[in-house]
Amino acid sequence: MREVLILGGGTAGTMMVNKLSKALAPDKFNLTIVDKDETHYYQPGFLFIPFGIYKKEDVIKPKRKFFPKNVNVVVSEIDLIEPDKNSVKLSNGDVLSYDFLVIATGTEIRPDEIEGMTEELWYKSIFDFYTIDGALALENYLKKWDGGKLVLNIAEMPIKCPVAPLEFLFLADDYFKKIGIRDSVEIIFATPLDAAFTKPIAAAELGEFLDKKNINLVTEFNIGRVDNVEKKIVSWDEREVEFDLLVTIPTNMGIEAIERSGMGDELNFIPTNKHTLQSENWENIFVIGDATDLPSSKAGSVAHFESDILLENLISATKGEPLTARFDGHANCFIESGDGKGLLIDFNYETEPLPGKFPIPGIGPFSLLKETRMNHFGKVGFRWLYWNMLIKGRELPMESQMSMAGKYIPENQQKESKKLHL
Ligand SMILES: Cc1cc2nc3c(=O)[nH]c(=O)nc-3n(C[C@H](O)[C@H](O)[C@H](O)COP(=O)(O)OP(=O)(O)OC[C@H]3O[C@@H](n4cnc5c(N)ncnc54)[C@H](O)[C@@H]3O)c2cc1C
């Protein structure tokens, strides 16, 4: 029997365990999945909790409900990976050995990386919404808040779901309007980027949304510290932004066990071949989802597209065959824009988000890079799709590779797009 071990039973690990349990012959392979937690969190739902749209119950389910019956499930913290010994040490004292390893341990937020972030004001006037605790604490705070300066700050890139901060801002604008205090709230977005988003065409579009919603954009703001006394964030080049309420997207890092194991870069992300998803350093290790160092977005949709590629390549590896499946960096994200509307973006390593129709060219029903009510329904429907199809590893009517069908390059961007090799 050969051992296939999956580390992490979140979005990517759960998809992989379902796909592998169907694809690997049970008389030849033992499949084991390890996670520290019994609860699966639907992280895209964290966005809606501060505004009372989702409750905690809407975003949690038991992990075991999604693991197939024929796999070994181990609940323990991963302590150390020893890739040269093909083994993994767990905090419960067990040592698991493997022939093939899939790492799907995601990212965690590290507010402790920023001076002053976790001091007096943490969870009093400073909150995150990338964790369930942060999102719930912020919901409680917002219920009593009567206005002031709301600053949303991204500490550094990359972060998971890079559109989530923008969605938070759009929903905040909507929320304060609905409860009648928008005039008493100044909303500021302080980002290390030079625009609203990472990709130029989408950044221009999303920047207009910020203007329209009277949200002030502060660019190239690289946070150095939080001043808890004067309630301000200070950048490395000593620019200051005052706040009454700070919503932070702290540094996102791979887990500490990756650092302890000497397998990651400076942010603990694992060097991974951007096309085959094989580790750059060990042939029998594959990496998927947020744990990789790939230049793709860190998103559940990306993990989903990667899962098809990883399945094919891992099976080839078990047969000693070349890895022929290639991941193209495909990402697909609904962006909630407030007032019951949303946008959709679809892109990959080479092609940035473009306008058009998706998934059926010319028809849709979703519109790319355009605000529509149908896109909002897509965002809302994603939760059902996630619990019932995506993490169960079921086939979806979407190709892993991005398609140009249904997309077009806007006239005013054609010159620019030539520079971007579109
Ligand atoms: C606010 C927010 C909004 C988002 N919105 C979207 C969206 O709209 N669309 C989208 O596609 N994506 C979205 N995402 C991103 C998406 O949730 C992640 O990209 C996705 O979950 C990544 O999957 P993963 O398996 O790599 O990591 P995770 O799902 O985070 O899984 C990692 C797993 O590893 C386990 N683990 C970690 N450390 C250890 C350890 N030491 N020992 C044992 N187990 C460990 C964890 O318990 C977890 O189960 C959003 C994320 C956030 C936070």
The ligand as a Gaussian input file, in Angstrom:
#p B3LYP/6-31G(d) Opt

LIG

0 1
 C      -13.156000      37.419000       4.113000
 C      -12.836000      36.447000       3.027000
 C      -13.569000      36.457000       1.856000
 C      -13.278000      35.556000       0.836000
 N      -14.051000      35.572000      -0.296000
 C      -13.792000      34.692000      -1.288000
 C      -14.615000      34.661000      -2.449000
 O      -15.578000      35.414000      -2.582000
 N      -14.307000      33.758000      -3.429000
 C      -13.255000      32.898000      -3.296000
 O      -13.023000      32.099000      -4.218000
 N      -12.455000      32.905000      -2.201000
 C      -12.708000      33.766000      -1.195000
 N      -11.926000      33.777000      -0.062000
 C      -10.680000      32.987000      -0.024000
 C      -10.898000      31.515000       0.282000
 O      -11.643000      31.334000       1.453000
 C       -9.519000      30.855000       0.429000
 O       -8.712000      31.225000      -0.649000
 C       -9.647000      29.356000       0.470000
 O      -10.312000      28.975000       1.643000
 C       -8.251000      28.706000       0.400000
 O       -8.332000      27.349000       0.623000
 P       -7.120000      26.571000       1.336000
 O       -7.572000      25.168000       1.440000
 O       -5.859000      26.880000       0.645000
 O       -7.034000      27.213000       2.786000
 P       -8.089000      27.062000       3.955000
 O       -9.461000      26.858000       3.422000
 O       -7.869000      28.218000       4.855000
 O       -7.682000      25.694000       4.685000
 C       -6.497000      25.530000       5.424000
 C       -6.740000      24.403000       6.415000
 O       -5.511000      24.071000       7.055000
 C       -5.759000      23.843000       8.432000
 N       -4.522000      24.111000       9.178000
 C       -3.817000      25.265000       9.199000
 N       -2.751000      25.129000       9.985000
 C       -2.766000      23.874000      10.476000
 C       -1.924000      23.138000      11.359000
 N       -0.815000      23.661000      11.895000
 N       -2.263000      21.874000      11.649000
 C       -3.372000      21.300000      11.107000
 N       -4.201000      21.944000      10.268000
 C       -3.904000      23.212000       9.956000
 C       -6.869000      24.838000       8.777000
 O       -7.577000      24.441000       9.935000
 C       -7.727000      24.809000       7.511000
 O       -8.763000      23.852000       7.615000
 C      -12.214000      34.639000       0.999000
 C      -11.474000      34.620000       2.182000
 C      -11.781000      35.507000       3.195000
 C      -10.992000      35.480000       4.481000

